[in-house]
Amino acid sequence: MLLTLLAVPLATPAGAVTDLALSKTASADSSQSGRGPSLANDGDTATRWCAADGSTGHWWQVDLGSAATLSGTEVRWEFARNYRSQVSVSADGVTWTRVADRTASTATAQVQSDAFTATARYVRITVTGLAASTWTSIADFKVFGADTGTPPGPAPDPALRARCTGTSPITCHLDVSPGEYDVTVVLGDASALGATTPCW
């Protein structure tokens, strides 16, 4: 007899590091037409936010939705040129604390990362210097931190896991009175099967 079960998706492990800024509400002090703030954290490096002119002092920020434990940021500029900037964080969007400063940087890497530890809801990057003929333009901005998620499920039963094969779907051979059954689990994986909840 073959039973096909729909298993409950596994919980996100607590403390997983993730991009907290992805698709969150973004804003800026100005924007070029068709290059709005949301294009800097939409997960697509082919799109970008661009300031309305070539002046320094322009800023872009993201609202993470709630306070989070942060571990750093990563910015992908439009070009591999010398962009000088500062990163600041805030709990309320009013009072800001600087956590990274590249004002004196001579780096020309297109992607630049800064590591720091902070707890904040808002993250802002402000451009303090630009290479000649360059405007402030960000293709992607990530904010890294600990996503508390939901507690992981219970540890899988080693005896049950040993009787399962495959990855997606997983097939488990079980001896259940009055006969033997092949159970197909369509979500999860063999190492975490015990964290799923099939319904008979």
N, C-alpha and C positions, 0 to 999 in steps of 0.2 A: 504494500500500500504506500502511495507517495503523497505526502502532505506538503503543500507550499505555504509558508508562513510569511507574513510581513512583520519584520522585526522593528523595534523602536530604535531610532538613530542614537548613536552614542553621544554622550555629553562631551562638551569641549573641556579638555583638561584644565584644571584651575592653574592660573599663573602662566598661561601660554603667551609668548611674545607675539604681538600682532600690530598691524598698521591701524592705529586708532582713528586716523584722520580720513580714511577711505570713505568717500561719499557723504561725509558730514557737512554741515552748513558752513560755508566759507564766505568771507567778505574781504573787501579791500578798500583802500582810500580812493582809488580810481581804477578805471578799466578802459582799455581800448575797445571799440565797437566789435562785438563778436568774440571777444577774449575775456569773458567774465570770470569771476573768482572760482566758480565751481569747476572750471576746466583744469585747475591745478591739483585737484585731489579726486578725480574721477576714475583713476586707475588706468588711464590711457595716455601714454607718453606722446602720442601724436597730437594731442590737444594741449592748450596752454593758456594761462592767464597772462595778460600783458598790461602794464600800467598805461595811463593815458598819454604820457609824454616821456621824454628821455631824462627827466630830472632825477636826482637822488632823493632819498627820504620816503619813497613809496613803500607801503606795507601791504601784506596779505596775511589773513589770519583764519583760523578754523575753530569752531565751537565743537568740542568733543561730546557735548550733550550732558555730561556730568564730570565731576572731578575724577581723575585717574592718576595712577602712579606711572610716571613717564621715565623713560630711560634714554631718550635721544630723538634726533630728527634726521631726515635725509632730504636734501633738495636736489632736483634735477633742473638745471637752468636750460634755457633755450639753446645756448651755445657753450662751447668749451672756451670760456673767456674769464677774465678776472672780475668776478662779482664780489663785492665786499658787503657783509651783512651782519646783522645781530639777530639772535633768537631770544624772545621773551615769553614768559608764561604768566597766566593770571587765573585767579579763582573766580573773579567776578566780571572780567572784561573792562575793569576800570583801573585797578592798581596792577602794575606790571613789574616783574622781576626778570632781569637779564640772566640767561643761563648759558649763552654762547656768544662769542664776539669774534668776528672775522674782519673787523674794520681795518686792521693792518695786514691782512692776508695778501700774498702775491700769487696764490694758487690760481690755476686756470682750468682745473678739472671741471667737467660738466656736472658731475655728481659729487656732492660734498656732504659728509656726515659729521654730526656733532653728538657726543655722548654726554649725558648729564643725568642727574637724579632730581626729580621734582614731583610735586602733586599739584595738578592744575586742571582746569576745564578748557581754558583758551590757550592757544599757541599762536604766536605772531612772528613773522620774519620781516625785518625792515632792511631795505637796501641802503647802505651808507656810502657806497662808491661803485663806479661803473667804468669799464674800459671805454675807450673812445668809440663813438657811434653805436653805442649799445643801450638798449632800453631794458628796464626791469621786466623779465619774462620768465615765468616758472612753468615747466612742463609737468612736473610732478613734485608733490611735497608729502612726505610721510612723517607720522608721529609714532614712535615706538613706545610700548609700555606693556604692563602686565594686565591682561584681560582676565578678570576673575572668573568669567564664564559661570558654569554650573559645576557642582562637584562631579567627578568622574564616577562611573557606575562601579558595581562590585567587581572584584577580581574574578577572572574566568575560572571555572572549575577545570583543573588540568586533566582530569579523567574524561570529561566531556570533550575538551579541545582535542585530545588525542584521537577521538573518533570522528573528526571532521576533516574534510579535504576541500580544496579549492579556495578561491578568494571572493569572487563575485559572479554567481552566487556561491554560497558555502553549502556543502551537503554533509549532513551528519547522520550516521547510522546508529539508531537507538533500538534497544530491546525493550519494548513496552508491551505488557500483557494486553490482549491475547496473542500478539504477533510481533514482528519486527517492522520498523518503519524507517524510511529515508526522509529526513526533514531538510527542506531547502530553505535557507535563510537568505533573503534578498538584500539585506542591508547589514553593514558591519564587516568584520573580517575575522579570520580564524583565531587571531590572537586575542580578540576582544569579544568573542561570541557570548561569554558568560554575562556580559553587560547588556545584552539585548533581552527583550521580553516578548517571547512568542505567545500567541493565544491559541489554545487547542479548541 
